[in-house]
Amino acid sequence: MENNESLFSPANPHFFQPLLTDFESHLTIPATFFSKHIQGKHEGKTVQLRSDASDRTWKVKMEGHRLTDGWKEFAKAHDFRVGDVVIFRHEGDMLFHVTPFGTSFCEIQYVYSASHYKYKEESDVIGEESSSKLTCFSQSVTVSNLSRGAVGVPLDFASQNGLNKGRRVIALRNQEGKTWESELKTTSSGQVFICRNWRSFCTASKLKVGDSFQLKLLQNKERPVFQLCSRLKGRPKKETLSEEGDKTENPRFVKITPTASSLENGKQHLPVHFTRANKLNRPGKIVLVDKDKVEWSMKLKADTRSMYIIGGKGWKSFCAANEVLAGESLTLELIRRGRIPVLKFCSKVKKETLTEEDNLGETPRFVKITTTASSLEIGRQHLPVHFTRGNKLKRPGKIVLVDKDNVEWSMKLNEDIRSGTMYIMGGKGWKSFCAANEVVVGEPLTLELIRRGRIPFLKFCSKMEQPPFKTKAGGRKRTRVQRLSQESRSKHDVSNQEAKVKTECLS
């Protein structure tokens, strides 16, 4: 009895470990923690690990101070990476609750995929996984799904249980045994929602905005029954994109900017450095997860230059669900889920307005160039001297141009020996780049310099007859009126998309 009491003194003792380059093979328990809470108190040679990512309990072998067999499978299932910090809280009887933190020191929040929630008896085999059909899934309560009166169901869960076709009457049951008649509906975009009586169910079950919960499918006959089996109060915000987080060899985050044409065509290109680093080089299925954790199934395809997402009307609806307008950037996080890549919405960044200060000083970020008939024909475009000198672009080499759809164009930066100026040499690529941005002869275009290692990047910002910088009051007023009218139209589109989803769920 004394030994058991010492395990909880202090209550729920814990330790943390940063994950180094060799973390996949084993994890070392700190000597002080081991001697105080484990050594001489337990004869067993295994520990049990649990996390908020699922209800599964993992058995891992303990050899001295090290966790060995089974640890690799646990780390892989939780997508641990070098630089993460993992906290182990001792719950007693060699059971540890594990909480991972990312490089930004924020707790990592997992996408609640049905594949993470397989109800099964605890396995006696170290590292064993279940191959049974998915029987439950997890979701979160948000302001949006409460106001809509509908909550999304993961696509893989709905598909495996045959719940992704048409409409079905279902029953929702809380932990007290009270039942509500509800409805399961598949929208025209392929999303699956639980609709009727959703708000009443949350109120009676004391589920509030920010809380996470699990629903288990008890029976799947004429009237499927979903049982509330667990709930978790709101936790700290998910890990956000940091400047350090996207400079690793395998960047998890990607920032893309939808344009009016990409929304209209339902086609969004992904940056080459992101797809190459994460080996997203094969066409296939891809899943996007919006801010309300609703999943959108789309396709990943390739053209001659890069990989792109093709979603038809689904891409526009996805952006509308996240309140992202044309010209606004959104950040997505790559999450692996078996063979299907998942891009989870993290945040949006409003469209930047350039000011004179952005282009003043010794290192101007922006450059305005005007194409001519000869420059397009020859495939050669000179850059202003003050821009190249201010940014020390004085050595010939590779340069990459990024168009309005985030497609990258590799070209060369050369020096004109006679004049001492630098110029872009792209051959037919320069003319194609201008065409991709709908820039014709005589129209100026503004490019922004972005540093990415040793290779300079020039990203397309805008094309217009006048400079994009704010100047005098008269010009500012006119620009503002035009911008407001564009924004009002875009917001009207967003409202229409949200109304469409809401109508489909409630009709």
ZIKAJO-V241584 format. One line per field, one symbol per residue. ss: DSSP state (H for helix, E for strand, C for the rest). A space follows every 10 residues. Layout:
ss->???
//
This chain:
ss->CHHHHHHCCC CCCEEEEECC CCCCCCEECC HHHHHHHCCC CCCCCEEEEE ECCEEEEEEE EEECCEECCC HHHHHHHCCC CCCCEEEEEE EECCEEEEEE ECCCCCECCC CCCHHHCCCC CCCCCCCCCC CCCCCEEEEE CCHHHHHHCC EEECHHHHHH CCCCCCEEEE EEECCCCCEE EEEEEECCCC CEEECCCHHH HHHHCCCCCC CEEEEEEEEC CCCCEEEEEE EECCCCCCCC CCCCCCCCCC CCEEEEECCH HHHHHCEEEC CHHHHHHCCC CCCEEEEEEC CCCCEEEEEE EECCCCEEEE CCHHHHHHHH HCCCCCCCEE EEEEEEECCE EEEEEEEEEC CCCCCHHHHC CCCCCEEEEE CCHHHHHHCE EECCHHHHHH CCCCCCEEEE EECCCCCEEE EEEEECCCCC CEEEECCHHH HHHHHHCCCC CCCEEEEEEE EECCEEEEEE EEECCCCCCC CCHHHHHHHH HHHHHHHHHH HHHHHHHHHH HHHHHHC
//
